[in-house]
Amino acid sequence: MTRKNIFGIGAAVLCAACAAWGDERVTANPAARDAMEPLPPGAVRLAGGLEVPIEKSIAHWHKGNVPYREFAEFFRKGRPKFALGEMWGKFVRSGAMQYRHLRDPGLKAVLDGAVTDILATERPNGSISCVPEDLQPGGDGHSRPHCSDLWERKYVMLALEDYYEWVERRPEVLASLQRQADCIIRQVGPAPKRDIREIGWSPNCIESSSLLEPFMRLYKLAGRKVDLDFARYVVESGGAKGSDLFAQARAGVMPWRMGEPYPKAYEMTSIFEGLAEWYRVTGDASAREAVLKYFDSVLRHEITIVGNGGGNYPHWPKWSGEAWDNTAAEQSNPDMTRMMETCVGVTWMKYASQVLRLTGDVRAADAIELYVYNGLLGAMKPDGDGFSYVNLLNGEKVTNKGWGWTFASGPVTCCNLNGPMGLAYIPFVAVMQAPDGPVVNLYNAGTAVAKTASGGEVRLAAEGDLLDMGGWRMAVSPAREEAFTVSLRIPAWSEKTSVTVNGKSVGAVASGTYLKIARTWRAGDKVAVAFDFKARRLDAPVGRNHASAPFQAVTWGPIALARDENTDPDYAAPVAILAAADGTVAVERIAPASPAHKLEFRVPTKDGFIVMCDYASVDGWKGKHVQTWLPKACGK
């Protein structure tokens, strides 16, 4: 595919929209063009490092003990609890994304069967719903269990869209998606239809407007005016009862004050994912502004040192750690008892990928890296057969206590089902395509097939990974000698990154940017990157409760370090970390004494050394605790 073809898709879609509308136009702006795009399915193949958890998840979760056939029964017989109808969609959606990467035939067989099964549950009115036709489209929070109808139908649509796009383009799948959309359009909209802001289980019914994403994706697949019109209705409705989320984002309202009294982090970010798709198709400048300001605000006010956010203290204790809660400032607060839902982290990662694609903003890739190496892997069970519902930085790190259902094979939660989607997004963003050549976002061993500026093929083969002290190396092999650009993300945390091409240093390497190496490339040219890993002591942010002040943490590059009760009985003891005036800590990386730990360090304190490991490696699944924000020793 040539550069013109790759980056002309948005304009073509907009032209199709304009033709469908006749004289109507969305704005005077052209459709948005992405700064970078994912490579085609199967073009990126990881090896070792980040590939290990992906393979564990597929083997032990998607092809393991997930009772996906029972998920489909909720659509035949109803479900005993609201929102359980989302389970089928989450399972198939993440499985389709995993298949996009590995093309595993066993996984495809599972997904084929699941899709055939769910299509057989379609009701005469075209809906695939857990709710009888006469009670659709659900209701508000006072009419459970039917209040979750639109949220559940959204996940069916998203799963079928991912299956159709990444697994197999079965005509009956697209036809069913159109019937499902038509049913929703007949039921939801301006009076006399039901207002989307009045349908849902939360006080502001925020979850139902997340239908914006599947309707935009269906529009891109089928080009139907009715789907784009419904998406416009959702955008103009503002996303929540009593709040215009998009206007609030543009005005700079902090996330924890948006959509009050229910700033539900996961659902809110899902809506903004749909708004990013709306902007990509329409070029709506106000949508772009809302998308980018929301990203900035969440990054600044909600994201913790492990890359996730949301909590239950002090602002929204009722919402079980699942609401935006000024979490960046409150993350060391000892009164925080639930925080950082996995569904929030994965959706934040997906949203960051939208911003990365739209703008090429290196901060989005930095945010993805931070979450992957800390929060995402830290939430996964060691064998890949599930994810924690929420995570804590201090105390009980992981738990399955939360929304879900217990089947014969065991408990399943929303986060068990969403965690694998985060893993599936790793190869989706690891290496991407820009107009002038390939872009490396994540550093891991593996291969990728990308395009040069002229549309020629270039193969990349990488060795090592981000945490390899020997550095990361990549061979660049274009099909023919050619001038193009290879872009490397230089992380913000790496102050003095060394980059060489064929052994010769590349000058002017700035942290927190993309290094664009424009040259004539020949097959076998070698790129080597050595990162500047430093350990730093961080003083705790002080939020509403000043009890959070006497804590400090240690990071090493992008990695949050922690004390692990499994190997350290004094894990919660107060300490005084020794640091230089600039905050750097002279840690010593050592061979891990525990096979569970990927990294271990000797960390100096005023009373000797303590051993800390990477937060992600702490195994809390058997009741042991973690200490990431360390209490300061009194008077030290």
C-alpha positions in Angstrom: 0.0 0.0 0.0 1.4 3.4 -0.9 1.7 6.4 1.4 -1.2 8.0 -0.5 -3.4 5.0 0.1 -2.5 4.6 3.7 -3.2 8.2 4.7 -6.0 8.9 2.3 -8.5 6.7 4.1 -9.9 9.5 6.3 -10.5 11.8 3.4 -12.2 9.1 1.4 -14.5 8.3 4.3 -15.5 11.9 4.7 -16.3 12.2 1.0 -18.5 9.1 1.3 -20.2 10.9 4.3 -20.8 14.0 2.3 -22.2 12.1 -0.6 -24.6 10.3 1.7 -25.8 13.6 3.2 -26.3 15.4 -0.1 -25.8 19.1 0.5 -25.1 18.7 4.2 -21.6 19.1 5.5 -20.2 18.5 9.0 -17.6 21.3 9.1 -15.4 23.2 6.7 -12.4 21.1 7.9 -11.2 18.1 6.1 -11.4 14.7 7.8 -8.6 14.1 10.3 -5.4 12.4 9.1 -3.6 10.2 11.7 0.0 11.1 12.5 0.7 7.4 12.7 -1.2 4.2 12.1 -1.1 0.6 13.4 0.7 -1.9 11.1 -1.5 -4.5 9.4 -2.6 -7.7 11.3 0.3 -10.0 11.8 2.9 -7.5 10.8 4.3 -7.1 14.3 5.6 -10.3 16.1 7.1 -9.9 19.5 9.4 -12.3 21.1 10.3 -12.9 24.8 9.8 -10.0 27.2 6.3 -8.6 26.6 5.3 -11.5 24.5 5.4 -13.9 27.4 2.4 -12.5 29.3 0.4 -12.3 26.0 1.0 -16.0 25.3 0.2 -17.0 28.9 -3.1 -15.1 28.6 -4.1 -16.8 25.4 -3.2 -20.2 26.6 -4.7 -20.0 30.1 -7.5 -17.6 29.6 -8.9 -17.3 26.1 -8.2 -21.0 25.3 -8.3 -22.0 29.0 -11.1 -21.8 31.6 -13.3 -18.9 30.4 -16.9 -20.1 30.4 -17.8 -18.1 27.2 -20.6 -20.5 26.3 -22.3 -19.6 29.6 -21.9 -15.9 28.7 -24.1 -16.4 25.6 -26.8 -18.1 27.7 -27.4 -14.7 29.4 -28.8 -13.6 26.0 -31.1 -16.6 25.8 -32.3 -16.9 29.3 -31.6 -13.5 30.9 -29.0 -12.8 33.5 -29.2 -12.8 37.3 -27.4 -9.5 37.7 -27.3 -6.3 35.7 -24.5 -5.8 33.1 -23.5 -9.5 33.0 -24.2 -9.3 29.3 -21.0 -7.4 28.8 -19.0 -10.6 29.5 -19.4 -12.2 26.1 -18.4 -9.0 24.3 -15.3 -8.4 26.4 -14.1 -12.0 25.9 -14.6 -12.0 22.1 -13.3 -8.5 21.7 -9.9 -9.1 23.4 -9.7 -12.5 21.8 -10.1 -10.9 18.3 -7.3 -8.4 19.1 -5.1 -11.2 20.3 -5.8 -13.1 17.1 -4.9 -10.0 15.1 -1.4 -10.3 16.6 -0.6 -14.0 16.6 -3.1 -15.5 14.1 -3.5 -18.6 16.4 -5.8 -21.1 14.7 -6.9 -22.6 18.0 -8.0 -19.1 19.2 -9.8 -18.5 15.9 -11.8 -21.8 16.4 -12.9 -20.5 19.8 -13.9 -17.1 18.5 -15.7 -18.6 15.4 -17.8 -20.8 17.7 -18.6 -18.0 20.1 -19.7 -15.7 17.3 -21.9 -18.3 15.6 -23.5 -18.9 19.0 -24.2 -15.3 19.8 -25.7 -14.6 16.3 -28.2 -17.4 17.0 -29.6 -15.3 20.0 -30.6 -12.4 17.8 -34.2 -11.3 18.6 -36.9 -10.7 16.0 -36.4 -6.9 16.3 -32.7 -7.2 15.4 -31.3 -6.8 18.9 -28.8 -9.1 20.6 -29.9 -8.3 24.1 -30.4 -9.9 27.5 -33.6 -7.9 27.8 -37.0 -8.9 26.3 -38.2 -6.8 23.5 -41.1 -5.3 25.4 -38.7 -4.0 28.1 -36.1 -2.6 25.8 -34.1 -0.3 25.7 -33.8 -0.9 29.5 -34.4 1.9 31.9 -32.7 4.0 34.6 -31.1 2.8 37.8 -34.5 2.2 39.4 -35.4 -0.6 37.1 -32.6 -3.1 37.4 -31.6 -5.5 36.0 -32.7 -4.0 32.6 -30.9 -0.7 33.1 -27.7 -2.1 31.6 -29.3 -3.0 28.2 -27.5 -0.4 26.1 -24.1 -1.0 27.8 -24.4 -4.8 27.1 -25.5 -4.3 23.5 -22.5 -1.9 23.0 -20.1 -4.7 23.9 -21.8 -7.1 21.6 -21.4 -4.6 18.7 -17.7 -3.9 19.6 -16.9 -7.6 19.8 -18.5 -8.4 16.5 -16.8 -5.4 14.9 -13.4 -6.5 16.1 -14.1 -10.1 15.0 -15.2 -8.8 11.5 -12.2 -6.5 11.2 -9.5 -8.8 12.6 -10.6 -12.4 12.4 -13.0 -13.1 9.5 -15.2 -10.9 7.4 -18.3 -13.0 7.5 -21.2 -11.2 5.8 -23.7 -12.4 8.4 -21.8 -10.6 11.1 -22.0 -7.2 9.3 -25.6 -7.8 8.5 -26.4 -8.5 12.1 -24.5 -5.4 13.3 -26.6 -3.3 11.0 -29.8 -4.8 12.3 -28.6 -4.2 15.9 -27.8 -0.6 15.1 -31.2 -0.1 13.4 -33.0 -1.5 16.5 -31.2 1.0 18.8 -31.9 3.8 16.4 -35.6 3.0 16.5 -35.6 3.0 20.3 -33.2 5.7 21.3 -33.0 9.4 20.2 -34.9 12.6 20.3 -38.5 12.5 21.6 -40.7 10.5 21.3 -37.8 8.0 21.5 -35.9 7.3 24.7 -33.2 9.8 25.6 -29.9 8.1 25.9 -29.1 10.2 28.9 -32.0 8.6 30.8 -31.0 5.0 30.2 -28.5 3.3 32.5 -27.7 2.2 36.1 -25.7 5.2 37.2 -27.1 8.5 38.5 -26.1 10.3 35.3 -26.5 7.2 33.0 -23.0 7.9 31.7 -22.4 4.4 30.4 -25.0 4.4 27.6 -23.3 7.1 25.6 -20.3 4.8 25.1 -22.4 3.5 22.1 -20.7 6.3 20.2 -17.6 4.1 19.5 -19.4 1.1 18.0 -21.6 3.3 15.9 -18.6 5.2 14.5 -16.8 2.0 13.8 -19.9 0.6 12.1 -20.1 3.7 10.0 -16.5 3.2 8.9 -17.3 -0.4 7.9 -20.6 0.2 6.1 -20.8 3.9 5.3 -24.4 4.2 6.4 -25.7 7.8 7.0 -28.1 6.6 9.8 -25.2 5.4 11.9 -23.3 8.7 11.6 -26.6 10.5 12.3 -27.0 8.5 15.5 -23.4 9.2 16.5 -24.1 12.9 16.0 -27.0 12.7 18.3 -24.8 11.1 21.0 -22.2 13.8 20.6 -24.8 16.6 20.8 -26.3 15.0 23.9 -23.1 15.5 25.8 -22.5 12.0 27.2 -24.2 12.2 30.5 -27.4 13.2 32.2 -26.9 16.8 33.6 -23.4 17.2 32.1 -21.9 17.9 28.8 -18.7 15.9 29.2 -17.2 17.3 26.0 -17.8 20.9 26.9 -16.4 20.3 30.4 -13.2 18.8 28.9 -12.8 21.8 26.6 -13.2 24.1 29.6 -10.5 22.3 31.5 -12.7 20.8 34.2 -10.7 18.3 36.1 -11.8 14.7 35.5 -13.0 14.1 39.0 -15.4 17.0 38.7 -16.8 16.0 35.3 -20.2 14.3 35.1 -20.9 14.7 38.8 -22.2 12.9 40.8 -20.6 9.9 38.9 -17.2 10.6 37.3 -16.9 6.9 36.5 -13.4 6.7 35.0 -13.9 3.6 32.8 -17.2 4.6 31.2 -16.2 8.2 30.7 -13.0 7.3 28.9 -14.9 4.9 26.7 -17.1 7.8 25.6 -14.0 9.8 24.7 -12.7 6.9 22.7 -15.8 7.2 20.6 -15.3 11.0 20.3 -11.8 10.3 18.9 -13.4 8.1 16.2 -15.9 10.9 15.5 -13.2 13.4 15.0 -11.2 11.0 12.8 -14.1 10.8 10.4 -15.6 14.3 10.6 -12.6 16.6 11.3 -14.7 18.3 14.0 -12.3 20.7 15.6 -14.3 21.0 18.8 -14.1 17.2 19.2 -10.4 17.3 18.7 -10.0 19.9 21.4 -12.1 17.9 23.9 -10.2 14.7 23.1 -6.8 16.2 23.7 -7.7 18.3 26.7 -9.3 15.2 28.3 -6.1 13.3 27.8 -4.0 16.1 29.2 -6.2 16.5 32.3 -6.3 12.7 33.1 -2.6 12.4 32.6 -2.0 15.4 35.0 -4.5 14.7 37.7 -5.3 11.0 37.7 -2.4 8.8 36.7 -0.2 7.3 39.4 3.4 6.0 39.4 2.1 2.7 38.0 0.2 4.3 35.1 -3.4 3.7 36.2 -5.9 6.0 38.1 -9.2 6.2 39.9 -9.9 5.8 43.6 -12.4 5.8 46.4 -11.1 8.5 48.7 -11.6 11.3 49.4 -14.0 12.6 46.8 -16.2 9.6 45.7 -16.0 6.9 48.3 -19.3 5.4 47.1 -17.9 4.3 43.8 -15.5 1.5 45.0 -12.3 2.9 43.5 -13.7 3.2 40.0 -14.2 7.0 39.7 -11.8 9.6 38.9 -10.7 10.9 42.3 -7.8 13.4 41.8 -5.8 10.2 42.2 -2.4 11.5 41.2 -2.5 13.7 44.3 -4.2 11.1 46.6 -2.2 8.0 45.6 -0.2 7.7 48.8 -3.3 8.5 51.0 -3.5 5.8 53.6 -7.3 6.1 53.6 -7.4 5.0 50.0 -8.7 1.4 50.2 -9.6 0.7 46.6 -8.1 2.2 43.5 -7.0 1.7 39.9 -9.6 -0.6 38.5 -8.0 -2.7 35.7 -10.9 -1.7 33.4 -9.8 1.9 33.9 -6.2 1.2 33.1 -6.9 -0.8 30.0 -9.3 1.8 28.7 -6.9 4.6 29.5 -4.2 2.7 27.5 -6.5 2.3 24.6 -7.4 6.0 24.8 -3.7 6.9 24.9 -3.3 4.9 21.7 -6.0 7.0 20.0 -4.2 10.2 21.0 -0.9 8.7 19.8 -2.4 7.8 16.4 -4.2 11.2 16.0 -1.3 13.4 17.0 2.0 11.5 17.4 2.2 13.0 20.9 5.1 11.1 22.5 3.5 11.5 26.0 0.8 9.1 24.9 3.4 6.4 24.2 5.2 7.2 27.5 1.8 6.7 29.3 1.3 3.4 27.6 4.8 2.2 28.5 4.3 3.3 32.2 1.0 1.4 32.5 2.2 -1.8 30.6 5.3 -2.3 32.7 3.7 -1.5 36.0 -0.1 -1.4 36.4 -1.1 -3.9 33.6 1.5 -6.6 34.3 1.1 -5.9 38.0 -2.6 -6.8 37.8 -2.2 -10.1 36.0 -2.1 -13.4 37.7 1.3 -15.1 37.4 0.0 -17.7 34.9 -2.1 -15.3 32.9 -5.4 -16.8 34.0 -7.0 -13.6 35.1 -6.5 -10.0 36.4 -7.1 -8.2 39.6 -10.2 -6.1 39.9 -8.4 -3.2 41.5 -4.8 -2.6 42.7 -3.3 -0.9 45.7 0.1 0.7 45.9 0.3 -0.2 49.6 -1.3 -3.2 51.4 -3.5 -5.7 49.6 -2.2 -5.3 46.0 -4.7 -7.5 44.2 -8.3 -8.7 44.6 -11.1 -10.4 42.7 -13.6 -8.6 45.0 -15.9 -6.6 42.7 -18.5 -6.8 40.0 -18.8 -10.2 38.3 -20.3 -13.6 38.6 -19.1 -17.0 39.9 -19.5 -19.9 37.4 -18.8 -23.5 37.8 -15.2 -22.9 36.6 -14.7 -20.1 39.1 -15.2 -16.3 39.5 -15.1 -14.0 36.5 -15.0 -10.2 36.8 -15.2 -7.4 34.3 -11.5 -6.9 34.9 -10.5 -10.5 34.3 -12.1 -10.0 30.9 -10.6 -6.6 30.1 -7.0 -7.2 31.2 -6.2 -9.3 28.1 -7.3 -6.4 25.9 -4.5 -4.4 27.4 -2.0 -7.1 26.5 -3.4 -7.2 22.9 -2.7 -3.5 22.5 1.0 -4.0 23.2 1.8 -5.2 19.6 -0.9 -2.8 18.3 1.2 0.2 19.3 4.8 -1.3 19.6 5.7 -0.4 16.0 3.6 1.9 13.9 3.5 3.6 10.5 4.1 7.3 9.9 4.0 8.9 6.4 7.8 9.0 6.3 8.5 5.5 7.6 8.2 3.2 10.7 7.9 4.4 14.3 9.2 2.4 17.3 7.1 3.1 20.4 7.9 0.2 22.7 11.3 -1.5 23.0 11.1 -5.3 22.9 12.6 -8.1 20.8 10.6 -9.1 17.7 10.0 -8.3 14.1 7.9 -5.9 12.1 7.1 -5.3 8.5 6.4 -1.6 7.7 6.5 0.8 4.8 9.0 3.4 3.6 8.0 6.9 2.6 7.4 5.7 -1.0 5.4 2.6 0.1 8.2 0.1 -0.3 8.6 -2.6 2.3 11.1 -2.5 5.2 11.7 -5.3 7.7 12.7 -4.6 11.2 14.3 -7.2 13.5 14.9 -6.2 17.1 16.9 -7.9 19.9 16.8 -7.1 23.6 14.1 -5.2 25.5 13.6 -2.1 27.5 15.0 -3.6 30.7 18.1 -5.2 29.1 21.1 -3.4 30.5 23.0 -4.5 27.3 20.7 -2.1 25.3 18.3 -2.6 22.5 19.3 -3.3 18.9 17.4 -3.3 15.6 18.3 -4.3 12.1 16.7 -2.2 9.4 16.3 -4.0 6.0 14.4 -2.2 3.2 13.6 -4.2 0.1 15.9 -1.8 -1.8 18.3 0.9 -0.9 16.1 3.9 -0.1 15.8 7.2 1.7 13.2 7.3 4.5 12.9 8.0 8.2 13.0 5.6 11.1 11.5 7.3 14.2 12.4 6.2 17.7 10.6 7.2 20.9 13.1 8.6 23.3 11.4 8.3 26.7 11.0 11.3 28.9 12.6 9.5 31.8 15.9 8.8 29.9 17.9 12.0 30.1 21.0 10.9 28.2 19.9 8.2 25.6 22.7 6.9 23.3 21.7 6.0 19.8 24.0 4.7 17.1 23.5 3.7 13.5 26.1 1.2 12.2 28.2 2.1 15.3 28.2 5.8 14.6 26.6 8.1 17.2 23.5 10.0 16.3 23.7 13.5 17.8 21.0 15.7 19.5 19.0 12.9 21.2 16.4 14.7 23.3 14.3 13.0 26.0 10.6 13.1 25.6 10.6 13.3 21.8 10.8 11.2 18.7 14.2 10.9 17.3 13.7 11.0 13.5 16.6 9.3 11.7 16.3 10.3 8.1 18.9 8.7 5.8 19.4 6.3 2.9 18.9 2.9 4.5 20.4 -0.3 3.2 19.6 -3.9 4.2 21.2 -4.9 7.4 21.8 -1.4 8.8 22.0 -1.6 12.6 20.4 0.8 15.1 21.4 0.5 18.8 19.8 2.3 21.7 21.2 2.5 25.3 18.8 4.1 27.8 19.8 6.3 30.8 18.3 4.4 33.7 18.4 6.4 36.9 16.7 5.6 40.2 14.9 8.5 41.8 13.3 9.2 45.2 9.9 10.8 44.9 8.2 12.6 47.8 4.6 11.8 48.1 2.1 14.2 46.7 -0.2 15.8 49.3 -3.9 15.7 48.6 -6.8 16.5 50.8 -5.5 14.3 53.6 -2.0 15.4 54.8 -1.5 11.9 56.3 -0.2 11.1 52.8 2.8 13.4 53.2 5.2 11.2 55.2 5.8 8.8 52.4 8.3 8.4 49.6 8.8 6.1 46.6 11.6 4.9 44.4 11.4 4.6 40.6 14.0 3.2 38.2 13.5 4.6 34.7 9.7 3.9 34.1 9.6 1.2 36.7 8.0 1.7 40.1 9.9 -0.2 42.8 8.2 -1.8 45.8 8.9 -3.9 48.9 7.4 -7.4 48.8 6.1 -9.1 51.9 6.8 -12.5 50.2 10.6 -11.9 50.6 10.8 -9.0 53.1 9.1 -9.4 56.5 9.9 -5.8 57.3 8.2 -4.6 54.0 6.2 -1.9 55.8 8.8 -0.6 58.2 9.6 3.1 58.0 12.9 4.0 56.2 14.8 7.0 55.1 15.9 6.6 51.5 19.3 8.2 50.8 19.2 10.5 47.7 21.4 13.1 46.1 20.3 16.7 45.9 18.7 16.1 42.5 16.7 13.2 43.9 18.7 10.4 42.3 19.4 7.3 44.4 22.5 5.2 44.0 20.8 1.8 43.7 22.6 -1.4 42.8 20.8 -3.8 40.4 21.3 -7.4 41.7 20.3 -10.8 40.5 16.8 -11.5 41.8 16.8 -13.8 44.8 13.2 -14.6 44.2 12.2 -16.3 40.9 9.0 -14.3 40.9 10.9 -11.0 40.6 12.0 -9.7 37.2 14.1 -6.9 38.8 15.7 -6.5 42.2 17.8 -3.6 43.7 19.7 -2.8 46.8 18.5 0.6 47.9 20.5 2.7 50.3 18.8 4.1 53.5 20.2 5.9 56.5 20.2 2.5 58.4 21.7 0.4 55.7 20.3 -1.3 52.5 16.8 -2.6 51.7 15.9 -4.8 48.8 13.2 -3.6 46.4 11.7 -5.2 43.3 9.6 -4.0 40.4 6.0 -3.4 41.5 4.7 -5.7 38.7 6.5 -8.7 40.1 5.0 -8.6 43.6 2.7 -11.7 43.8 -0.2 -10.7 46.1 -2.5 -13.6 45.0 -1.8 -15.6 48.1 -2.4 -12.8 50.6 1.0 -11.1 50.8 1.2 -7.4 50.7 3.1 -4.7 48.9 4.6 -1.3 49.9 5.3 1.1 47.1 4.9 4.4 48.9 7.4 3.8 51.8 6.7 5.4 55.2 9.4 7.8 56.2 11.4 7.0 59.4 10.6 9.7 62.0 13.2 12.4 62.2 15.1 11.2 59.2 
